[in-house]
Amino acid sequence: MYETSSSASDAASPLSCCECNARGVCLPAGMSDADCARVSGLVLQQHRLVRGDALQGVNEPVHGRWYAIRSGQFKSFQADQHGKPCITRFASAGELLGLDSLDLDRYTDSTTALCDSTVCEFSYPQLVEAARHFPDLARSLECRLSKQLAQQQALLVRCDYAEQKFAQFLSHQAWKRSYQDDHMLELHLDLSRQEIADYLDVTHATVTRMISRLQGLGIIGVRYRQLRLLDRPGLHQIAAGQHPASKGGAGTASDNAAHQPA
């Protein structure tokens, strides 16, 4: 673990939970600085990783450890029967990694950084003990885990249309962040279009076509890897399987192609 580069094996400079940008996501709203500082004492280590570094690998021992992402993005993947990596999850700042492996002796998947990232390492047994003194923290973690599993389960539902798959993916990415404006928000995706395609089980060309179509509908705007969500209700409509007409009324050939089964 943490052996793909020298920077991955070095712990990052300690940073208190009180100073962390992800505090509002990881910890209950309204937690005092004193209690927040006590939670900081539960952090075993902080690890800094660069793009491509492995946080954990298949068959590595779990040791009752889990991680909170302080900054950056990660992907988890497993190899299929032919040895091809199949992406199973993307995670970003404020999300938790490793909770689904706590009942295992060894990891069944690998998790790597998609960009320069930092994680805080925790011991699950210590967290359970601490939760007795922090009931708000326990409820917050239970709520986050429940929502996280619900969102992941929703993404597992088979969709007939590539456009619906892509819309659900973007909706999920938007859900994972906190925004003040429900109609215009920005997402920075460090994953490539090919990684998105692998995750959704579609082709690279399909992802490119879906991005162009959603731009044409005025639902998203894209500049490099910065994606601006202009019409969140419209995106949710497509994610639910309802396909709005393109601007100008009648459907186009590209609309019909987007509605073909993936």
Summary of the structure (lengths in Angstrom):
residues: 262
radius of gyration: 19.7
end to end distance: 36.5
largest distance: 60.6
contacts: 764
relative contact order: 0.12
helix: 39%
strand: 23%
